[in-house]
Amino acid sequence: MASGGKPNLDNGRRSTSSPKLKGRDHAKDTLCRNVTIYGRCRYEDKGARNPHHDPQRISAAQSTEGGGGSSKKRLNVDSPSFTPSATPLNGSSGLKKSATISPKAASAAPFLPKGVLPRSNPATPQIQPESSTPDWSIGEIQDFVPQGFDASHVETIHGHGNGALSTPAFDPFVSSSTTLGASGNVGHQVQPNLYTHDPSAMGGAAFFGAQDTFQQPVQYHLYAPIGPHNQNILGYQRNVHDLFLPNSFREELQKKAAATLQTLPSSQLPAQIDYFHSLVPLDLSHQKNAAIFGYPSWVYKAQSSKDGNFYVLRRIEGFRLTNEKAIRSVQNWKRVGCGSVVTVHDAFTNRSFQDSSLIFVTDYHPLSKTLAEQHLADGQGRYQSRHNTGHIPEQVLWSYITQIANALKAIHSAGLAARVIEPSKILITGKNRIRLNACGILDVVQFDSQRPLADLQHQDLVNFGQLLLTLGASSPSVMHNPTNAMEHFSRMYSAQLNNSVYWLLSGMHKDQERTIDIFISGISSQLISTFDSSLHLDDQLICDLSRELENARIVRLLTKLNFINERPEYEHDRQWSENGERYFLKLYRDYVFHQVDAQNAPVVDLGHVLTSLNKLDAGSDEKITLISRDEQSCFIVSYKELKKAVEASFQALLKPARRM
């Protein structure tokens, strides 16, 4: 009954047909799934019923290979546009994405993997032998390569014996402009591994904005010995002065600063002239002298209330301005920017001296002397100088000639004439450094009696030659007898210098053209020598300046130490007690400044102070022993630990101020 009432399970299975075997007529038109997924089917030649070749895909591949039209490009205007779904906002439901297929998708090209080529046509089937290895490999499909990657920077394995890839250094300033279609030409090159270690850590710089990367601070505690080095001395032969500016140079600068700030408390001079105040007379003689300008002149140092700088006021006493065009000629001198000419800034009339005076404003060069004060002596005491040697070396004289020629070149090129080339009006502002002074005054004072510019420039050459004769003879009265002066000059100096002076003295002759340019070309060999001397001086000044580059470094460190030590508000703080972690900063101060010798006498050693502070600033690993004042506690710490304590303590002091 059991068999009659209930059908057999096995019989039921036999009578029920499988749904997979029902209606297989449509399978002949369905592409094999293996071809869709893997690109090929291993059962293609073993009786598989589904077709393994899509005619539409084969025609698309053939048109891609042979046509070369717009389908070969990776970007096609005929391709359907991508429309992202709207992102829902906070509190609002997102828009529902349409489940229907866009009509543009009908004309889209079928998907084909990049590295897969059409296999074989039905006429010539491609038979592959079976093996234990998988029928498809990763090498048949190319790796994904970003569009911004420049494959030309990666060398192929065939160019290296060891098969290693050489990754060039990343340059964030060179953009990789690889075209989208160029990636198809990298078929046989080794693709780079994008997951390898980047030693330069700059691989992502192309995807992020420019940011300030951290850089190690400059080691300011190290003094670089900038050349040139002319002294070949050993280390133990050096002294403390080698760390700072030369004493002579420092004293000279300090004297110039003191002279600049010098004032005259009880003075009968006017308290203010126009926008200048604090007048100090600079004349060494109180006698009036009107030989050069036709009017007595006085020189004062004054400070400007406009910019706070110091200037020289040259007063032409008793001059009455009758023509405004005369004082306007000073505007041309303002445009003369030459290192061998004292710059003229302004000119105006003033009655603060109880008369009609003409005031010229020029640059102030403290502690400057004139050529007359430095080299000339007439026995009367006016130009008597303790530094007078009686004979000027020829090299120094050539230096003067070069600088005066430079000044005349700039003046004549501006369409002007110096007109005043006198030993008493040429300043020495440094070692063999001279400047033409009092230029432009005669253009205003003698404005009504104008001479041709060419004659004035020729007269400058004659005055130049007379100046050289006067300096060569070291006497201002030598020009009373020019013939004897020239004979004396020829016996003292070389033939080239004699010919140059004679050429200048003949400046008014009309036999040939005489200009300052022709004179400069004649002394070109000496110009090179003077220029070389100026280069050596520049090197020396740079070397001296490098010693003072970080002269405030020790001051900053001392300031931090004094901010930290002996603060009364931290007397009961555990960290600052005798067992605290910052107590040894007090002991370090005693170690640096409060040392005593065996006789209990204070040790004043600048070298020890500088060495200790330099090591602290550098954070050296050297260890020192710090002993308390009662000699009951002892600390062995390194300069590195001391530096960390200084920085931590100083930052702790800044925290309350930041809260406020």
C-alpha positions in Angstrom: 0.0 0.0 0.0 2.8 2.2 0.6 4.0 1.7 -2.9 0.5 2.2 -4.3 -0.5 5.2 -2.2 2.8 7.2 -2.6 4.7 7.4 -5.8 8.3 6.4 -5.7 10.8 9.3 -5.3 13.2 7.9 -8.0 10.4 7.5 -10.4 9.2 11.0 -9.7 12.6 12.4 -10.5 12.8 10.4 -13.7 9.4 11.6 -14.9 10.0 15.3 -14.0 12.2 16.9 -16.7 15.0 19.2 -15.7 14.3 22.9 -16.3 17.9 23.3 -17.8 17.1 20.7 -20.5 13.7 22.2 -21.3 13.7 24.5 -24.3 17.4 24.5 -25.4 16.6 25.7 -28.8 17.4 29.3 -27.9 20.9 28.3 -26.7 22.3 28.5 -30.2 21.9 32.2 -30.2 23.3 32.9 -26.7 27.0 33.7 -26.4 29.0 31.4 -24.2 29.3 32.7 -20.7 33.0 31.6 -20.5 33.8 33.9 -23.4 32.0 36.8 -21.7 33.8 36.3 -18.4 37.2 34.9 -19.3 37.5 35.9 -22.9 37.7 32.3 -24.1 36.1 28.9 -23.5 38.1 25.7 -22.9 35.2 23.6 -24.1 34.9 25.4 -27.4 36.3 22.4 -29.4 34.8 19.8 -27.2 31.2 19.9 -28.2 29.9 23.0 -26.5 26.7 24.1 -28.1 26.7 27.8 -27.4 28.4 30.1 -29.9 31.8 31.4 -29.0 32.2 34.3 -31.5 30.0 37.4 -31.4 29.7 38.8 -35.0 29.1 42.3 -33.7 32.2 42.2 -31.4 34.4 40.8 -34.2 33.2 43.6 -36.6 33.9 46.2 -33.9 37.4 44.9 -33.3 38.2 44.8 -37.0 37.0 48.4 -37.4 39.2 49.4 -34.4 42.3 47.8 -35.9 42.0 48.9 -39.5 39.8 52.0 -39.4 41.7 54.2 -37.1 38.8 56.6 -36.9 37.2 58.1 -33.9 36.7 54.7 -32.3 40.5 54.4 -31.8 40.4 57.4 -29.5 39.8 56.9 -25.9 37.5 59.9 -25.7 34.7 60.0 -28.3 32.1 62.7 -28.6 29.5 60.0 -29.7 29.9 58.1 -26.4 27.0 58.5 -23.9 27.5 61.1 -21.2 27.8 60.1 -17.6 25.1 61.5 -15.4 25.7 60.9 -11.7 22.8 60.5 -9.4 22.1 63.5 -7.2 23.6 63.3 -3.7 20.9 63.7 -1.1 21.2 66.6 1.2 20.9 66.5 5.0 17.3 65.9 6.0 16.1 65.4 2.4 15.6 62.2 0.5 17.7 61.6 -2.5 16.2 61.6 -6.0 15.4 58.1 -7.3 17.7 57.0 -10.0 15.9 56.0 -13.2 16.0 52.2 -13.6 15.5 52.5 -17.4 18.4 52.4 -19.8 19.3 55.7 -21.6 18.5 55.7 -25.3 22.1 56.8 -25.9 23.3 53.4 -24.7 22.0 51.8 -27.9 24.7 53.4 -30.0 27.5 52.7 -27.4 30.3 50.4 -28.4 30.3 47.0 -26.7 32.7 46.4 -23.8 35.9 44.8 -24.8 38.8 44.3 -22.3 41.8 46.4 -23.3 44.3 43.5 -23.6 42.0 41.0 -25.2 42.2 40.5 -29.0 39.7 38.5 -31.0 40.7 34.9 -30.8 40.1 32.9 -33.9 37.4 32.9 -36.4 35.2 29.8 -36.9 37.0 28.8 -40.1 40.4 28.5 -38.4 39.9 27.4 -34.8 42.8 27.9 -32.5 43.6 24.8 -30.6 45.7 25.1 -27.4 47.2 22.1 -25.7 45.9 21.2 -22.3 48.3 21.6 -19.4 48.2 21.6 -15.7 48.5 25.4 -15.6 45.4 27.6 -15.8 44.1 28.3 -19.3 44.3 32.1 -18.8 47.1 34.1 -17.2 47.4 37.6 -15.7 50.0 38.5 -18.3 47.5 38.4 -21.1 45.5 41.3 -19.6 47.4 44.5 -19.1 47.5 46.2 -15.7 45.6 49.3 -14.9 47.7 52.4 -15.6 46.5 55.8 -14.4 46.1 58.4 -17.2 48.5 60.8 -15.6 51.3 58.3 -15.4 54.2 58.9 -17.8 55.4 55.5 -18.9 58.3 57.0 -20.8 60.1 57.6 -17.5 60.3 53.9 -16.8 63.0 51.9 -18.6 62.2 48.5 -19.9 63.6 45.4 -18.4 65.5 44.6 -21.6 67.8 47.5 -21.0 69.0 46.1 -17.6 70.9 43.0 -16.9 69.3 42.4 -13.5 65.8 43.2 -14.6 65.4 46.0 -12.0 63.4 49.1 -12.7 65.2 52.4 -12.2 62.8 55.0 -10.8 63.9 58.5 -11.5 63.7 61.2 -8.8 60.3 62.9 -8.7 60.3 66.5 -9.9 57.1 68.3 -8.7 57.8 71.2 -11.0 57.7 69.1 -14.2 54.2 68.0 -15.1 53.7 64.7 -16.8 51.6 65.5 -19.9 50.9 62.0 -21.2 48.1 62.0 -23.8 45.2 59.7 -23.3 45.8 57.9 -26.5 49.5 57.3 -25.8 48.8 54.5 -23.3 47.9 52.2 -26.2 51.5 52.2 -27.4 52.9 50.7 -24.2 52.0 47.2 -25.1 55.5 45.6 -24.9 56.9 47.7 -22.1 57.1 46.6 -18.5 54.4 48.2 -16.6 55.5 50.0 -13.4 54.6 48.7 -10.0 52.6 51.5 -8.4 52.8 50.0 -5.0 56.6 49.9 -4.6 58.3 52.0 -1.9 58.9 55.6 -3.0 62.2 56.7 -1.3 61.8 60.3 -2.2 58.2 60.4 -0.7 57.2 62.7 -3.5 55.0 60.2 -5.5 51.8 61.9 -4.4 52.9 65.4 -5.0 51.2 65.5 -8.3 47.8 64.8 -6.7 48.0 67.3 -3.8 48.5 71.0 -3.7 51.9 72.6 -2.9 52.6 72.5 0.8 55.4 73.8 2.9 57.5 70.8 3.8 59.4 70.7 7.0 63.1 71.6 6.8 65.8 71.2 9.4 66.7 74.6 10.9 70.0 76.1 9.9 72.8 75.4 12.5 73.4 78.9 13.5 75.9 77.8 16.1 78.4 76.9 13.3 80.5 79.7 11.8 81.5 78.9 8.2 85.0 80.3 7.5 84.3 82.3 4.4 87.4 83.0 2.3 89.8 84.2 1.2 92.2 83.0 3.9 95.5 84.8 3.7 96.9 83.8 7.1 98.1 80.3 7.4 98.2 79.9 11.2 97.5 77.0 13.4 94.5 76.6 15.7 96.4 77.3 18.9 97.8 80.5 17.4 94.4 82.1 17.1 92.9 84.4 19.7 89.5 85.6 20.6 89.7 88.5 18.2 89.5 86.1 15.3 85.8 85.5 16.2 84.8 89.2 15.8 85.5 92.2 13.6 89.1 93.5 13.6 89.7 96.0 16.3 90.8 98.7 13.9 87.7 98.3 11.8 85.4 98.2 14.9 87.0 101.3 16.4 86.6 103.2 13.1 82.9 102.3 12.9 82.4 103.3 16.6 84.2 106.6 16.1 82.0 107.4 13.0 78.9 106.5 15.0 80.0 108.8 17.8 80.8 111.6 15.4 77.4 111.2 13.8 75.5 111.5 17.1 77.7 114.3 18.4 75.8 117.4 19.5 76.7 121.0 20.5 74.7 121.8 23.7 75.5 125.5 24.1 75.6 126.9 20.6 74.7 130.2 19.1 73.7 128.6 15.8 70.1 128.6 14.8 68.0 125.9 16.4 66.4 125.0 13.1 67.0 125.7 9.5 64.0 124.8 7.3 63.5 121.1 8.2 67.0 120.6 9.8 67.9 120.8 13.4 70.8 120.1 15.8 73.5 122.0 13.8 77.1 121.2 14.6 79.9 123.1 12.8 82.4 121.0 10.8 85.0 123.6 9.8 88.4 123.4 11.4 89.2 127.1 10.8 87.2 130.1 11.8 88.7 132.3 9.1 86.5 133.3 6.2 87.8 132.2 2.8 86.1 133.3 -0.4 88.8 132.2 -2.8 86.8 129.3 -4.5 83.2 130.3 -4.6 83.5 134.1 -4.3 81.6 134.1 -1.1 82.5 132.8 2.4 81.3 129.2 3.0 80.6 127.3 6.2 79.9 123.6 6.7 77.5 122.2 9.3 76.2 118.8 10.2 72.4 118.7 10.8 69.6 116.1 11.3 66.6 116.1 9.1 63.2 116.1 10.7 61.7 114.3 7.7 63.6 111.0 7.7 65.9 111.4 10.8 69.1 111.1 8.7 72.1 113.3 9.0 73.2 115.6 6.2 75.8 118.3 5.5 74.6 121.9 5.1 77.0 124.1 3.2 76.2 127.7 3.7 77.1 130.3 1.1 77.2 133.5 3.2 75.8 136.7 1.8 74.5 135.4 -1.5 71.3 137.0 -2.9 69.4 134.9 -5.4 68.2 137.1 -8.2 67.1 134.5 -10.7 65.0 131.5 -9.8 66.4 129.5 -12.7 69.8 129.5 -11.1 68.6 127.4 -8.1 66.7 125.1 -10.4 70.0 123.9 -11.9 70.4 121.8 -8.8 67.8 119.4 -10.1 70.3 118.2 -12.7 72.8 117.4 -10.0 70.3 115.3 -8.1 70.3 112.8 -11.0 74.1 112.3 -10.8 74.4 109.0 -9.0 78.1 108.2 -8.8 80.1 106.6 -6.0 82.9 109.1 -6.5 80.7 112.2 -6.2 79.0 113.5 -3.0 75.3 113.4 -3.6 73.4 116.7 -3.7 69.9 116.5 -2.2 68.6 120.0 -2.1 69.3 123.7 -2.3 67.4 126.6 -0.8 67.8 130.1 0.6 67.4 130.9 4.2 67.7 133.9 6.6 68.1 132.1 9.9 71.7 133.3 10.1 70.5 137.0 10.1 71.6 137.4 6.4 70.7 136.0 3.0 72.4 132.6 2.7 72.3 129.9 0.1 72.1 126.4 1.7 73.2 123.2 -0.2 72.2 119.8 1.3 74.6 116.9 0.6 75.4 113.5 2.1 77.2 113.4 5.4 80.4 111.2 5.7 81.6 111.2 9.3 85.3 111.7 10.1 86.1 112.4 6.5 89.1 114.5 5.6 90.1 116.5 2.6 93.1 115.8 0.3 94.6 119.0 1.6 94.4 117.9 5.2 95.8 114.5 4.4 98.6 115.2 2.0 99.4 118.9 1.8 101.5 121.1 4.1 102.5 124.6 3.3 104.3 125.3 6.6 101.7 127.8 7.7 99.7 125.3 9.7 96.5 125.5 7.7 97.0 122.1 5.9 99.6 120.8 8.4 98.9 117.2 9.0 100.6 114.7 11.4 100.0 111.9 8.9 101.8 113.7 6.0 104.6 111.6 4.6 105.8 114.1 2.0 105.5 111.7 -0.9 102.4 109.9 -2.2 103.0 106.4 -3.5 102.3 106.1 -7.2 99.7 103.3 -6.7 97.8 105.5 -4.3 97.9 108.3 -6.9 96.6 106.0 -9.6 93.8 105.1 -7.3 92.9 108.8 -6.9 93.1 109.3 -10.7 90.8 106.4 -11.3 88.1 107.7 -8.9 88.3 111.2 -10.1 88.0 110.0 -13.7 85.0 108.0 -12.7 83.4 111.1 -11.2 84.1 113.3 -14.3 82.8 110.5 -16.6 79.4 110.6 -14.7 79.3 114.4 -14.6 80.1 115.0 -18.2 77.7 112.2 -19.3 74.9 114.1 -17.5 75.7 117.3 -19.5 77.4 119.0 -16.5 80.8 120.2 -15.4 82.4 119.7 -12.0 84.1 123.2 -12.1 85.5 122.6 -8.6 88.4 120.1 -8.4 90.4 121.4 -5.5 92.4 119.6 -2.8 90.2 121.2 -0.1 87.0 120.1 -1.7 87.8 116.4 -2.3 86.9 114.2 0.6 88.7 111.1 1.8 85.9 108.9 3.3 87.9 105.7 3.7 91.3 104.1 2.9 92.2 105.7 -0.4 88.5 106.3 -1.0 87.8 109.8 -2.3 84.7 111.7 -3.5 84.3 115.0 -5.3 82.5 117.5 -3.1 80.9 121.0 -3.5 79.7 120.2 -7.1 77.0 122.4 -8.5 77.6 125.4 -6.3 79.3 127.5 -9.1 76.4 126.7 -11.4 74.1 128.6 -9.0 76.5 131.3 -7.8 77.9 132.1 -11.3 74.6 131.5 -13.2 74.6 134.9 -14.9 78.1 134.5 -16.3 77.5 131.2 -18.2 80.3 129.7 -20.3 80.0 127.0 -23.0 79.7 123.6 -21.6 82.6 122.3 -23.8 84.9 124.9 -22.3 83.9 124.0 -18.8 84.5 120.3 -19.4 87.9 121.1 -20.9 88.7 123.2 -17.8 87.8 120.2 -15.7 90.6 118.3 -17.4 93.1 121.1 -16.7 92.0 121.3 -13.1 92.4 117.6 -12.8 96.0 117.8 -14.1 96.9 120.7 -11.7 95.5 118.6 -8.8 97.8 115.7 -9.6 100.8 118.1 -9.8 99.9 119.6 -6.4 99.5 116.1 -4.8 102.8 114.9 -6.4 104.7 117.8 -5.0 102.9 117.7 -1.6 102.7 121.5 -1.7 99.7 123.8 -2.6 102.1 126.5 -3.9 103.7 124.4 -6.6 101.5 125.7 -9.3 103.1 129.1 -9.1 105.9 127.6 -11.2 104.4 124.9 -13.4 107.6 124.1 -15.3 109.6 123.3 -12.2 106.6 121.4 -10.8 106.4 119.2 -13.9 110.2 118.5 -13.7 109.9 117.5 -10.1 106.9 115.3 -10.9 108.7 113.5 -13.8 111.6 112.6 -11.5 109.3 111.1 -8.8 106.8 109.0 -10.9 106.7 106.8 -14.0 106.5 107.9 -17.6 102.9 106.7 -18.0 101.8 108.9 -15.1 103.8 111.9 -16.5 102.3 111.5 -19.9 98.8 111.3 -18.4 99.3 114.5 -16.4 100.8 116.4 -19.4 97.8 115.3 -21.5 95.4 116.7 -18.9 97.3 120.0 -18.6 96.9 120.4 -22.3 93.2 120.1 -22.2 92.5 123.6 -23.4 94.6 123.1 -26.5 92.7 122.8 -29.8 95.2 120.5 -31.5 93.2 117.4 -30.9 90.0 116.3 -29.3 90.3 115.9 -25.5 87.5 114.3 -23.5 87.4 112.3 -20.3 86.5 109.1 -22.4 89.8 109.4 -24.3 91.7 109.9 -21.1 90.0 106.8 -19.5 90.9 104.6 -22.5 94.6 105.8 -22.1 94.8 104.6 -18.5 92.9 101.3 -19.0 95.7 99.2 -17.6 95.7 101.1 -14.3 91.9 100.9 -14.1 92.2 97.1 -14.0 94.7 97.3 -11.1 92.4 99.6 -9.1 89.4 97.4 -9.8 91.3 94.4 -8.6 92.1 96.2 -5.4 88.4 97.0 -4.9 87.6 93.3 -5.3 90.1 92.3 -2.6 88.5 94.9 -0.3 85.1 93.5 -1.0 86.2 90.0 -0.1 87.7 91.3 3.1 84.5 93.1 4.1 82.4 90.0 3.3 84.7 87.9 5.5 84.5 90.4 8.3 80.7 90.6 8.0 80.4 86.8 8.2 81.9 86.9 11.6 79.0 89.1 12.8 76.3 87.1 11.0 74.9 85.4 14.2 76.4 87.6 16.9 72.9 87.8 18.5 72.7 84.0 18.9 74.5 83.9 22.3 72.4 86.9 23.4 69.2 85.0 22.6 70.4 82.0 24.6 71.4 84.2 27.6 68.0 85.9 27.5 66.2 82.6 27.7 68.4 81.5 30.7 67.7 84.8 32.5 64.0 84.5 31.9 64.1 81.0 33.4 66.4 81.3 36.4 65.6 82.9 39.7 61.9 83.4 39.3 60.3 84.1 42.7 56.9 82.7 41.7 58.5 79.3 41.3 60.3 79.1 44.6 57.8 76.5 46.0 57.4 74.6 42.7 58.5 71.0 43.0 60.1 71.1 39.5 62.3 74.0 40.5 63.4 72.6 43.9 66.8 71.0 44.5 65.4 67.7 43.4 63.4 69.0 40.5 64.0 68.3 36.8 64.9 72.0 36.1 67.0 72.7 39.1 70.2 71.9 37.2 69.6 75.0 34.9 70.6 77.1 37.9 73.7 74.9 38.4 74.6 75.3 34.8 74.6 79.1 35.2 77.0 78.7 38.1 79.1 76.3 35.9 79.4 78.9 33.2 79.7 82.2 35.1 80.6 81.5 38.7 83.6 79.2 38.6 86.5 79.7 41.0 90.1 78.5 40.9 92.1 76.6 43.6 92.6 79.9 45.5 88.8 80.5 45.5 89.3 83.4 43.1 86.8 84.2 40.4 87.7 82.8 37.0 87.0 85.3 34.2 87.4 83.2 31.1 85.6 84.4 28.0 86.7 81.3 26.1 85.0 79.0 28.6 81.8 81.0 28.5 81.6 81.0 24.7 82.5 77.3 24.5 79.9 76.3 27.0 77.1 78.4 25.5 78.0 77.2 22.0 77.7 73.6 23.1 74.4 74.3 24.8 73.1 76.0 21.7 74.2 73.1 19.5 72.8 70.5 21.9 76.0 68.5 22.1 76.1 65.0 23.6 79.0 65.9 25.8 78.3 65.4 29.5 79.3 67.8 32.2 79.2 67.6 36.0 77.1 70.2 37.9 77.6 70.5 41.6 75.3 72.4 43.9 76.6 75.4 45.9 76.5 73.4 49.2 78.4 70.6 47.4 75.8 68.0 48.5 74.2 67.4 45.1 75.8 66.3 41.9 74.2 66.1 38.4 75.8 64.5 35.3 73.9 65.8 32.3 74.6 66.4 28.7 74.3 69.6 26.8 71.5 68.0 24.8 69.5 67.4 28.0 70.2 71.0 29.1 69.0 72.3 25.8 65.7 70.4 26.0 65.2 71.7 29.6 65.8 75.3 28.4 63.3 75.0 25.6 60.7 73.2 27.8 61.1 75.8 30.6 60.9 78.7 28.2 57.8 77.3 26.5 56.2 76.8 30.0 56.7 80.5 30.7 54.9 81.4 27.5 51.8 79.3 28.2 50.1 81.7 30.8 50.7 84.6 28.4 49.0 82.7 25.6 45.9 82.0 27.8 45.5 85.7 28.3 
